[in-house]
Amino acid sequence: MPQPVHRTPLIAAGLLLGAGLGGFVDGIVLHQILQWHNLLSSKLPPDTLVAAKVNMYWDGVFHAAVWVMTVVGLRLLWTAGKRPDVAWSGRTLVGALILGWGLFNVVEGVIDHQLLELHHVREYAADHLPWDLGFLAFGALQLVAGGALIRSGRRDTAVRGEAQ
């Protein structure tokens, strides 16, 4: 009798990897390359050396947290890959990666940008609300796309090492 096939371990790994990698994109692109904001730039504008160092420290804490998420996601992926009952589906994994990144964007956008107002996407723009809403819309689009890819992978039942 064939063993039941599970997708949850692959989805869990993809969600954590997607959230971690999405956090790295945010931190590297928006914090470092474009320098649109820092983690605390609404509360402590980095206009002095001390304020810039405090912001840099908290950006580092943020990067450490998303690094941990990424490592845990890799561990879950490694474990899922060794299980004979886990369906090995590129659509499911990529969908979960996109969904995880979207979850990161929506949670971070709502909590840090709107509720706590730690920073905004374009901190020094004349009106930062359109940028914040665009960030949330991008996250919502990722949630829809990731969920659709995961659903499309339901019929992928091959386990690791089997041909589809």
SEDOZA-950842 format. One record per residue: chain; x, y, z of N, C-alpha, C in turn; residue number from 1. Coordinates in pm, whole numbers. Layout:
N
{rogu: A&nx: X&ny: Y&nz: Z&cax: X&cay: Y&caz: Z&cx: X&cy: Y&cz: Z&torba: NUM}
...
This chain:
164
{rogu: A&nx: 85&ny: -119&nz: 0&cax: 0&cay: 0&caz: 0&cx: 89&cy: 124&cz: 0&torba: 1}
{rogu: A&nx: 64&ny: 217&nz: -94&cax: 148&cay: 337&caz: -102&cx: 129&cy: 426&cz: 21&torba: 2}
{rogu: A&nx: 238&ny: 489&nz: 58&cax: 240&cay: 579&caz: 171&cx: 173&cy: 712&cz: 131&torba: 3}
{rogu: A&nx: 99&ny: 778&nz: 223&cax: 42&cay: 909&caz: 189&cx: 153&cy: 1011&cz: 166&torba: 4}
{rogu: A&nx: 126&ny: 1105&nz: 78&cax: 223&cay: 1208&caz: 43&cx: 186&cy: 1337&cz: 116&torba: 5}
{rogu: A&nx: 286&ny: 1402&nz: 177&cax: 264&cay: 1525&caz: 253&cx: 333&cy: 1643&cz: 185&torba: 6}
{rogu: A&nx: 273&ny: 1760&nz: 196&cax: 330&cay: 1882&caz: 140&cx: 368&cy: 1982&cz: 248&torba: 7}
{rogu: A&nx: 313&ny: 1965&nz: 368&cax: 334&cay: 2063&caz: 475&cx: 481&cy: 2088&cz: 507&torba: 8}
{rogu: A&nx: 567&ny: 1986&nz: 517&cax: 708&cay: 2015&caz: 547&cx: 775&cy: 2103&cz: 442&torba: 9}
{rogu: A&nx: 742&ny: 2082&nz: 316&cax: 800&cay: 2164&caz: 209&cx: 746&cy: 2307&cz: 215&torba: 10}
{rogu: A&nx: 618&ny: 2320&nz: 244&cax: 556&cay: 2454&caz: 255&cx: 615&cy: 2529&cz: 374&torba: 11}
{rogu: A&nx: 631&ny: 2461&nz: 488&cax: 688&cay: 2527&caz: 607&cx: 830&cy: 2577&cz: 579&torba: 12}
{rogu: A&nx: 909&ny: 2492&nz: 513&cax: 1046&cay: 2533&caz: 479&cx: 1044&cy: 2653&cz: 386&torba: 13}
{rogu: A&nx: 960&ny: 2650&nz: 285&cax: 951&cay: 2761&caz: 190&cx: 903&cy: 2890&cz: 254&torba: 14}
{rogu: A&nx: 808&ny: 2880&nz: 347&cax: 760&cay: 3001&caz: 415&cx: 872&cy: 3070&cz: 493&torba: 15}
{rogu: A&nx: 947&ny: 2992&nz: 570&cax: 1056&cay: 3052&caz: 647&cx: 1167&cy: 3104&cz: 557&torba: 16}
{rogu: A&nx: 1203&ny: 3025&nz: 454&cax: 1304&cay: 3072&caz: 360&cx: 1258&cy: 3199&cz: 290&torba: 17}
{rogu: A&nx: 1133&ny: 3204&nz: 247&cax: 1081&cay: 3322&caz: 179&cx: 1078&cy: 3444&cz: 268&torba: 18}
{rogu: A&nx: 1037&ny: 3426&nz: 393&cax: 1035&cay: 3539&caz: 487&cx: 1177&cy: 3588&cz: 514&torba: 19}
{rogu: A&nx: 1269&ny: 3495&nz: 534&cax: 1408&cay: 3534&caz: 559&cx: 1471&cy: 3603&cz: 440&torba: 20}
{rogu: A&nx: 1454&ny: 3546&nz: 322&cax: 1512&cay: 3606&caz: 202&cx: 1445&cy: 3739&cz: 169&torba: 21}
{rogu: A&nx: 1313&ny: 3748&nz: 190&cax: 1244&cay: 3876&caz: 171&cx: 1296&cy: 3983&cz: 265&torba: 22}
{rogu: A&nx: 1326&ny: 3943&nz: 389&cax: 1386&cay: 4036&caz: 485&cx: 1524&cy: 4082&cz: 440&torba: 23}
{rogu: A&nx: 1601&ny: 3989&nz: 382&cax: 1733&cay: 4028&caz: 330&cx: 1718&cy: 4126&cz: 214&torba: 24}
{rogu: A&nx: 1622&ny: 4104&nz: 124&cax: 1601&cay: 4197&caz: 13&cx: 1566&cy: 4335&cz: 70&torba: 25}
{rogu: A&nx: 1475&ny: 4339&nz: 166&cax: 1437&cay: 4466&caz: 229&cx: 1559&cy: 4534&cz: 291&torba: 26}
{rogu: A&nx: 1633&ny: 4461&nz: 373&cax: 1746&cay: 4520&caz: 442&cx: 1859&cy: 4562&cz: 350&torba: 27}
{rogu: A&nx: 1890&ny: 4477&nz: 254&cax: 2001&cay: 4509&caz: 164&cx: 1964&cy: 4619&cz: 66&torba: 28}
{rogu: A&nx: 1848&ny: 4607&nz: 3&cax: 1810&cay: 4704&caz: -101&cx: 1761&cy: 4835&cz: -39&torba: 29}
{rogu: A&nx: 1662&ny: 4828&nz: 51&cax: 1601&cay: 4952&caz: 102&cx: 1684&cy: 5020&cz: 211&torba: 30}
{rogu: A&nx: 1748&ny: 4939&nz: 298&cax: 1827&cay: 4999&caz: 406&cx: 1967&cy: 5040&cz: 358&torba: 31}
{rogu: A&nx: 2034&ny: 4951&nz: 285&cax: 2176&cay: 4974&caz: 256&cx: 2201&cy: 5036&cz: 120&torba: 32}
{rogu: A&nx: 2148&ny: 4977&nz: 13&cax: 2180&cay: 5028&caz: -120&cx: 2108&cy: 5160&cz: -149&torba: 33}
{rogu: A&nx: 1975&ny: 5161&nz: -136&cax: 1899&cay: 5284&caz: -165&cx: 1900&cy: 5381&cz: -47&torba: 34}
{rogu: A&nx: 1923&ny: 5331&nz: 74&cax: 1924&cay: 5410&caz: 197&cx: 1797&cy: 5492&cz: 214&torba: 35}
{rogu: A&nx: 1682&ny: 5425&nz: 188&cax: 1553&cay: 5491&caz: 202&cx: 1509&cy: 5500&cz: 347&torba: 36}
{rogu: A&nx: 1552&ny: 5404&nz: 428&cax: 1518&cay: 5407&caz: 570&cx: 1612&cy: 5315&cz: 647&torba: 37}
{rogu: A&nx: 1607&ny: 5329&nz: 778&cax: 1670&cay: 5236&caz: 871&cx: 1559&cy: 5181&cz: 959&torba: 38}
{rogu: A&nx: 1590&ny: 5082&nz: 1040&cax: 1486&cay: 5020&caz: 1120&cx: 1416&cy: 5120&cz: 1212&torba: 39}
{rogu: A&nx: 1490&ny: 5216&nz: 1266&cax: 1432&cay: 5312&caz: 1361&cx: 1430&cy: 5456&cz: 1309&torba: 40}
{rogu: A&nx: 1439&ny: 5474&nz: 1179&cax: 1459&cay: 5609&caz: 1127&cx: 1344&cy: 5706&cz: 1150&torba: 41}
{rogu: A&nx: 1221&ny: 5659&nz: 1177&cax: 1113&cay: 5752&caz: 1213&cx: 1125&cy: 5798&cz: 1357&torba: 42}
{rogu: A&nx: 1176&ny: 5711&nz: 1443&cax: 1189&cay: 5743&caz: 1585&cx: 1320&cy: 5813&cz: 1616&torba: 43}
{rogu: A&nx: 1425&ny: 5776&nz: 1541&cax: 1558&cay: 5833&caz: 1564&cx: 1623&cy: 5859&cz: 1428&torba: 44}
{rogu: A&nx: 1595&ny: 5976&nz: 1369&cax: 1654&cay: 6005&caz: 1238&cx: 1807&cy: 5997&cz: 1245&torba: 45}
{rogu: A&nx: 1870&ny: 5931&nz: 1148&cax: 2015&cay: 5912&caz: 1152&cx: 2091&cy: 6036&cz: 1104&torba: 46}
{rogu: A&nx: 2065&ny: 6150&nz: 1170&cax: 2126&cay: 6276&caz: 1126&cx: 2247&cy: 6316&cz: 1211&torba: 47}
{rogu: A&nx: 2282&ny: 6233&nz: 1308&cax: 2407&cay: 6251&caz: 1383&cx: 2481&cy: 6118&cz: 1380&torba: 48}
{rogu: A&nx: 2609&ny: 6121&nz: 1413&cax: 2687&cay: 5997&caz: 1412&cx: 2631&cy: 5896&cz: 1512&torba: 49}
{rogu: A&nx: 2593&ny: 5941&nz: 1629&cax: 2539&cay: 5850&caz: 1731&cx: 2407&cy: 5790&cz: 1682&torba: 50}
{rogu: A&nx: 2317&ny: 5873&nz: 1628&cax: 2189&cay: 5822&caz: 1579&cx: 2209&cy: 5725&cz: 1463&torba: 51}
{rogu: A&nx: 2304&ny: 5755&nz: 1375&cax: 2333&cay: 5665&caz: 1263&cx: 2385&cy: 5531&cz: 1315&torba: 52}
{rogu: A&nx: 2470&ny: 5534&nz: 1419&cax: 2523&cay: 5410&caz: 1476&cx: 2413&cy: 5329&cz: 1544&torba: 53}
{rogu: A&nx: 2323&ny: 5395&nz: 1614&cax: 2211&cay: 5324&caz: 1678&cx: 2125&cy: 5258&cz: 1570&torba: 54}
{rogu: A&nx: 2094&ny: 5332&nz: 1464&cax: 2015&cay: 5275&caz: 1354&cx: 2089&cy: 5158&cz: 1290&torba: 55}
{rogu: A&nx: 2220&ny: 5171&nz: 1271&cax: 2299&cay: 5064&caz: 1211&cx: 2296&cy: 4940&cz: 1299&torba: 56}
{rogu: A&nx: 2305&ny: 4960&nz: 1431&cax: 2298&cay: 4847&caz: 1524&cx: 2165&cy: 4773&cz: 1508&torba: 57}
{rogu: A&nx: 2053&ny: 4846&nz: 1509&cax: 1922&cay: 4781&caz: 1500&cx: 1899&cy: 4722&cz: 1362&torba: 58}
{rogu: A&nx: 1956&ny: 4780&nz: 1257&cax: 1952&cay: 4716&caz: 1125&cx: 2026&cy: 4582&cz: 1131&torba: 59}
{rogu: A&nx: 2137&ny: 4577&nz: 1205&cax: 2211&cay: 4453&caz: 1222&cx: 2131&cy: 4348&cz: 1298&torba: 60}
{rogu: A&nx: 2060&ny: 4389&nz: 1402&cax: 1973&cay: 4297&caz: 1476&cx: 1865&cy: 4241&cz: 1381&torba: 61}
{rogu: A&nx: 1808&ny: 4329&nz: 1299&cax: 1710&cay: 4287&caz: 1199&cx: 1770&cy: 4183&cz: 1105&torba: 62}
{rogu: A&nx: 1890&ny: 4211&nz: 1053&cax: 1956&cay: 4116&caz: 962&cx: 1986&cy: 3984&cz: 1033&torba: 63}
{rogu: A&nx: 2025&ny: 3988&nz: 1158&cax: 2049&cay: 3864&caz: 1232&cx: 1920&cy: 3783&cz: 1245&torba: 64}
{rogu: A&nx: 1809&ny: 3849&nz: 1269&cax: 1680&cay: 3779&caz: 1281&cx: 1640&cy: 3713&cz: 1149&torba: 65}
{rogu: A&nx: 1655&ny: 3784&nz: 1038&cax: 1617&cay: 3723&caz: 910&cx: 1716&cy: 3615&cz: 870&torba: 66}
{rogu: A&nx: 1841&ny: 3627&nz: 916&cax: 1939&cay: 3520&caz: 892&cx: 1896&cy: 3393&cz: 965&torba: 67}
{rogu: A&nx: 1852&ny: 3408&nz: 1091&cax: 1805&cay: 3292&caz: 1168&cx: 1685&cy: 3229&cz: 1098&torba: 68}
{rogu: A&nx: 1590&ny: 3309&nz: 1051&cax: 1475&cay: 3254&caz: 978&cx: 1521&cy: 3175&cz: 857&torba: 69}
{rogu: A&nx: 1617&ny: 3228&nz: 785&cax: 1668&cay: 3161&caz: 665&cx: 1736&cy: 3029&cz: 701&torba: 70}
{rogu: A&nx: 1816&ny: 3029&nz: 805&cax: 1884&cay: 2906&caz: 847&cx: 1783&cy: 2800&cz: 892&torba: 71}
{rogu: A&nx: 1684&ny: 2841&nz: 969&cax: 1581&cay: 2746&caz: 1012&cx: 1505&cy: 2692&cz: 890&torba: 72}
{rogu: A&nx: 1476&ny: 2780&nz: 794&cax: 1411&cay: 2736&caz: 671&cx: 1495&cy: 2636&cz: 594&torba: 73}
{rogu: A&nx: 1626&ny: 2659&nz: 587&cax: 1716&cay: 2564&caz: 521&cx: 1716&cy: 2430&cz: 594&torba: 74}
{rogu: A&nx: 1718&ny: 2434&nz: 725&cax: 1714&cay: 2310&caz: 803&cx: 1584&cy: 2233&cz: 776&torba: 75}
{rogu: A&nx: 1472&ny: 2304&nz: 773&cax: 1344&cay: 2239&caz: 744&cx: 1343&cy: 2181&cz: 603&torba: 76}
{rogu: A&nx: 1402&ny: 2252&nz: 508&cax: 1408&cay: 2203&caz: 370&cx: 1495&cy: 2077&cz: 364&torba: 77}
{rogu: A&nx: 1607&ny: 2079&nz: 432&cax: 1696&cay: 1963&caz: 436&cx: 1621&cy: 1841&cz: 493&torba: 78}
{rogu: A&nx: 1551&ny: 1864&nz: 604&cax: 1476&cay: 1756&caz: 668&cx: 1364&cy: 1706&cz: 577&torba: 79}
{rogu: A&nx: 1293&ny: 1797&nz: 513&cax: 1185&cay: 1757&caz: 421&cx: 1240&cy: 1676&cz: 305&torba: 80}
{rogu: A&nx: 1357&ny: 1714&nz: 257&cax: 1417&cay: 1644&caz: 144&cx: 1458&cy: 1502&cz: 176&torba: 81}
{rogu: A&nx: 1477&ny: 1472&nz: 303&cax: 1516&cay: 1337&caz: 343&cx: 1396&cy: 1247&cz: 373&torba: 82}
{rogu: A&nx: 1278&ny: 1305&nz: 376&cax: 1158&cay: 1226&caz: 409&cx: 1099&cy: 1163&cz: 283&torba: 83}
{rogu: A&nx: 1073&ny: 1035&nz: 285&cax: 1016&cay: 969&caz: 166&cx: 868&cy: 999&cz: 145&torba: 84}
{rogu: A&nx: 802&ny: 1059&nz: 243&cax: 658&cay: 1087&caz: 230&cx: 628&cy: 1231&cz: 188&torba: 85}
{rogu: A&nx: 731&ny: 1309&nz: 160&cax: 711&cay: 1450&caz: 124&cx: 715&cy: 1466&cz: -28&torba: 86}
{rogu: A&nx: 608&ny: 1525&nz: -80&cax: 602&cay: 1551&caz: -225&cx: 705&cy: 1657&cz: -260&torba: 87}
{rogu: A&nx: 787&ny: 1628&nz: -357&cax: 895&cay: 1718&caz: -397&cx: 846&cy: 1796&cz: -518&torba: 88}
{rogu: A&nx: 797&ny: 1917&nz: -496&cax: 733&cay: 1997&caz: -600&cx: 795&cy: 2135&cz: -608&torba: 89}
{rogu: A&nx: 847&ny: 2167&nz: -726&cax: 901&cay: 2301&caz: -747&cx: 795&cy: 2407&cz: -734&torba: 90}
{rogu: A&nx: 675&ny: 2380&nz: -784&cax: 566&cay: 2480&caz: -773&cx: 529&cy: 2505&cz: -628&torba: 91}
{rogu: A&nx: 524&ny: 2399&nz: -549&cax: 490&cay: 2416&caz: -408&cx: 600&cy: 2495&cz: -336&torba: 92}
{rogu: A&nx: 725&ny: 2460&nz: -360&cax: 835&cay: 2529&caz: -293&cx: 843&cy: 2675&cz: -335&torba: 93}
{rogu: A&nx: 839&ny: 2703&nz: -464&cax: 847&cay: 2842&caz: -511&cx: 726&cy: 2921&cz: -461&torba: 94}
{rogu: A&nx: 609&ny: 2858&nz: -463&cax: 490&cay: 2925&caz: -410&cx: 505&cy: 2960&cz: -264&torba: 95}
{rogu: A&nx: 561&ny: 2867&nz: -186&cax: 581&cay: 2893&caz: -43&cx: 687&cy: 3002&cz: -21&torba: 96}
{rogu: A&nx: 791&ny: 3004&nz: -106&cax: 891&cay: 3111&caz: -97&cx: 826&cy: 3248&cz: -120&torba: 97}
{rogu: A&nx: 746&ny: 3258&nz: -224&cax: 678&cay: 3384&caz: -256&cx: 579&cy: 3421&cz: -147&torba: 98}
{rogu: A&nx: 505&ny: 3321&nz: -98&cax: 409&cay: 3345&caz: 10&cx: 480&cy: 3393&cz: 136&torba: 99}
{rogu: A&nx: 595&ny: 3332&nz: 170&cax: 672&cay: 3374&caz: 287&cx: 722&cy: 3517&cz: 274&torba: 100}
{rogu: A&nx: 770&ny: 3553&nz: 154&cax: 816&cay: 3690&caz: 132&cx: 698&cy: 3786&cz: 144&torba: 101}
{rogu: A&nx: 585&ny: 3748&nz: 88&cax: 465&cay: 3832&caz: 99&cx: 420&cy: 3848&cz: 243&torba: 102}
{rogu: A&nx: 425&ny: 3739&nz: 320&cax: 390&cay: 3748&caz: 462&cx: 485&cy: 3843&cz: 535&torba: 103}
{rogu: A&nx: 614&ny: 3832&nz: 505&cax: 711&cay: 3924&caz: 565&cx: 671&cy: 4068&cz: 532&torba: 104}
{rogu: A&nx: 646&ny: 4097&nz: 404&cax: 614&cay: 4234&caz: 364&cx: 487&cy: 4286&cz: 431&torba: 105}
{rogu: A&nx: 384&ny: 4204&nz: 437&cax: 258&cay: 4250&caz: 496&cx: 273&cy: 4269&cz: 647&torba: 106}
{rogu: A&nx: 332&ny: 4173&nz: 715&cax: 348&cay: 4185&caz: 860&cx: 440&cy: 4303&cz: 894&torba: 107}
{rogu: A&nx: 554&ny: 4311&nz: 826&cax: 647&cay: 4421&caz: 852&cx: 585&cy: 4555&cz: 814&torba: 108}
{rogu: A&nx: 512&ny: 4559&nz: 704&cax: 449&cay: 4683&caz: 660&cx: 341&cy: 4731&cz: 756&torba: 109}
{rogu: A&nx: 261&ny: 4640&nz: 805&cax: 154&cay: 4678&caz: 899&cx: 213&cy: 4716&cz: 1035&torba: 110}
{rogu: A&nx: 301&ny: 4631&nz: 1088&cax: 353&cay: 4655&caz: 1224&cx: 453&cy: 4771&cz: 1226&torba: 111}
{rogu: A&nx: 560&ny: 4762&nz: 1146&cax: 666&cay: 4863&caz: 1155&cx: 629&cy: 4996&cz: 1090&torba: 112}
{rogu: A&nx: 558&ny: 4990&nz: 976&cax: 527&cay: 5114&caz: 905&cx: 402&cy: 5183&cz: 961&torba: 113}
{rogu: A&nx: 298&ny: 5106&nz: 992&cax: 171&cay: 5167&caz: 1028&cx: 148&cy: 5172&cz: 1180&torba: 114}
{rogu: A&nx: 158&ny: 5058&nz: 1248&cax: 124&cay: 5057&caz: 1390&cx: 231&cy: 5122&cz: 1478&torba: 115}
{rogu: A&nx: 355&ny: 5076&nz: 1467&cax: 462&cay: 5129&caz: 1551&cx: 529&cy: 5252&cz: 1492&torba: 116}
{rogu: A&nx: 512&ny: 5272&nz: 1363&cax: 575&cay: 5383&caz: 1289&cx: 724&cy: 5393&cz: 1320&torba: 117}
{rogu: A&nx: 793&ny: 5278&nz: 1315&cax: 938&cay: 5278&caz: 1336&cx: 1009&cy: 5341&cz: 1217&torba: 118}
{rogu: A&nx: 956&ny: 5314&nz: 1099&cax: 1010&cay: 5372&caz: 976&cx: 903&cy: 5359&cz: 867&torba: 119}
{rogu: A&nx: 930&ny: 5422&nz: 755&cax: 843&cay: 5412&caz: 637&cx: 931&cy: 5373&cz: 520&torba: 120}
{rogu: A&nx: 869&ny: 5322&nz: 414&cax: 947&cay: 5275&caz: 300&cx: 1038&cy: 5386&cz: 248&torba: 121}
{rogu: A&nx: 981&ny: 5501&nz: 220&cax: 1060&cay: 5620&caz: 180&cx: 1049&cy: 5721&cz: 291&torba: 122}
{rogu: A&nx: 1135&ny: 5707&nz: 389&cax: 1128&cay: 5788&caz: 510&cx: 1128&cy: 5938&cz: 482&torba: 123}
{rogu: A&nx: 1205&ny: 5980&nz: 385&cax: 1224&cay: 6124&caz: 365&cx: 1146&cy: 6177&cz: 247&torba: 124}
{rogu: A&nx: 1049&ny: 6098&nz: 197&cax: 961&cay: 6146&caz: 90&cx: 863&cy: 6247&cz: 150&torba: 125}
{rogu: A&nx: 816&ny: 6339&nz: 66&cax: 720&cay: 6439&caz: 113&cx: 594&cy: 6371&cz: 168&torba: 126}
{rogu: A&nx: 549&ny: 6265&nz: 104&cax: 434&cay: 6187&caz: 150&cx: 473&cy: 6039&cz: 144&torba: 127}
{rogu: A&nx: 497&ny: 5980&nz: 259&cax: 542&cay: 5841&caz: 260&cx: 429&cy: 5739&cz: 251&torba: 128}
{rogu: A&nx: 302&ny: 5781&nz: 268&cax: 190&cay: 5687&caz: 267&cx: 178&cy: 5610&cz: 134&torba: 129}
{rogu: A&nx: 190&ny: 5675&nz: 18&cax: 181&cay: 5596&caz: -106&cx: 289&cy: 5488&cz: -117&torba: 130}
{rogu: A&nx: 408&ny: 5517&nz: -67&cax: 516&cay: 5418&caz: -69&cx: 483&cy: 5301&cz: 24&torba: 131}
{rogu: A&nx: 431&ny: 5333&nz: 144&cax: 393&cay: 5228&caz: 238&cx: 279&cy: 5143&cz: 182&torba: 132}
{rogu: A&nx: 182&ny: 5206&nz: 120&cax: 69&cay: 5131&caz: 62&cx: 115&cy: 5047&cz: -56&torba: 133}
{rogu: A&nx: 208&ny: 5098&nz: -135&cax: 263&cay: 5020&caz: -245&cx: 337&cy: 4897&cz: -195&torba: 134}
{rogu: A&nx: 410&ny: 4912&nz: -86&cax: 481&cay: 4800&caz: -24&cx: 381&cy: 4693&cz: 22&torba: 135}
{rogu: A&nx: 271&ny: 4738&nz: 86&cax: 167&cay: 4645&caz: 130&cx: 98&cy: 4579&cz: 11&torba: 136}
{rogu: A&nx: 73&ny: 4655&nz: -94&cax: 9&cay: 4598&caz: -214&cx: 99&cy: 4493&cz: -278&torba: 137}
{rogu: A&nx: 229&ny: 4520&nz: -284&cax: 324&cay: 4423&caz: -338&cx: 320&cy: 4295&cz: -254&torba: 138}
{rogu: A&nx: 317&ny: 4310&nz: -121&cax: 307&cay: 4194&caz: -32&cx: 178&cy: 4117&cz: -54&torba: 139}
{rogu: A&nx: 66&ny: 4188&nz: -71&cax: -62&cay: 4120&caz: -95&cx: -59&cy: 4045&cz: -228&torba: 140}
{rogu: A&nx: 1&ny: 4104&nz: -330&cax: 15&cay: 4037&caz: -460&cx: 100&cy: 3910&cz: -445&torba: 141}
{rogu: A&nx: 204&ny: 3917&nz: -365&cax: 287&cay: 3799&caz: -341&cx: 208&cy: 3690&cz: -268&torba: 142}
{rogu: A&nx: 121&ny: 3729&nz: -175&cax: 38&cay: 3631&caz: -105&cx: -52&cy: 3557&cz: -203&torba: 143}
{rogu: A&nx: -114&ny: 3632&nz: -293&cax: -204&cay: 3572&caz: -392&cx: -126&cy: 3480&cz: -487&torba: 144}
{rogu: A&nx: -14&ny: 3530&nz: -540&cax: 66&cay: 3451&caz: -634&cx: 124&cy: 3327&cz: -567&torba: 145}
{rogu: A&nx: 177&ny: 3342&nz: -446&cax: 233&cay: 3228&caz: -375&cx: 128&cy: 3123&cz: -344&torba: 146}
{rogu: A&nx: 12&ny: 3168&nz: -298&cax: -97&cay: 3074&caz: -271&cx: -142&cy: 3001&cz: -396&torba: 147}
{rogu: A&nx: -148&ny: 3072&nz: -508&cax: -188&cay: 3008&caz: -634&cx: -86&cy: 2903&cz: -677&torba: 148}
{rogu: A&nx: 42&ny: 2933&nz: -663&cax: 144&cay: 2834&caz: -699&cx: 138&cy: 2711&cz: -608&torba: 149}
{rogu: A&nx: 117&ny: 2733&nz: -480&cax: 106&cay: 2620&caz: -388&cx: -14&cy: 2533&cz: -426&torba: 150}
{rogu: A&nx: -127&ny: 2597&nz: -456&cax: -246&cay: 2521&caz: -497&cx: -220&cy: 2444&cz: -627&torba: 151}
{rogu: A&nx: -147&ny: 2506&nz: -720&cax: -120&cay: 2439&caz: -846&cx: -27&cy: 2318&cz: -829&torba: 152}
{rogu: A&nx: 48&ny: 2315&nz: -719&cax: 136&cay: 2203&caz: -693&cx: 71&cy: 2087&cz: -620&torba: 153}
{rogu: A&nx: -59&ny: 2097&nz: -592&cax: -129&cay: 1990&caz: -521&cx: -120&cy: 1856&cz: -592&torba: 154}
{rogu: A&nx: -119&ny: 1859&nz: -723&cax: -118&cay: 1735&caz: -799&cx: 23&cy: 1678&cz: -815&torba: 155}
{rogu: A&nx: 124&ny: 1752&nz: -770&cax: 261&cay: 1700&caz: -774&cx: 278&cy: 1602&cz: -659&torba: 156}
{rogu: A&nx: 287&ny: 1476&nz: -690&cax: 290&cay: 1373&caz: -584&cx: 419&cy: 1295&cz: -582&torba: 157}
{rogu: A&nx: 511&ny: 1324&nz: -673&cax: 638&cay: 1251&caz: -674&cx: 720&cy: 1288&cz: -551&torba: 158}
{rogu: A&nx: 775&ny: 1187&nz: -488&cax: 864&cay: 1214&caz: -375&cx: 1005&cy: 1223&cz: -430&torba: 159}
{rogu: A&nx: 1097&ny: 1267&nz: -345&cax: 1235&cay: 1291&caz: -388&cx: 1290&cy: 1167&cz: -459&torba: 160}
{rogu: A&nx: 1348&ny: 1191&nz: -575&cax: 1409&cay: 1084&caz: -652&cx: 1317&cy: 1018&cz: -753&torba: 161}
{rogu: A&nx: 1187&ny: 1049&nz: -750&cax: 1094&cay: 992&caz: -847&cx: 1073&cy: 1088&cz: -962&torba: 162}
{rogu: A&nx: 1050&ny: 1034&nz: -1080&cax: 1017&cay: 1117&caz: -1195&cx: 873&cy: 1162&cz: -1183&torba: 163}
{rogu: A&nx: 844&ny: 1284&nz: -1225&cax: 707&cay: 1336&caz: -1220&cx: 625&cy: 1280&cz: -1334&torba: 164}
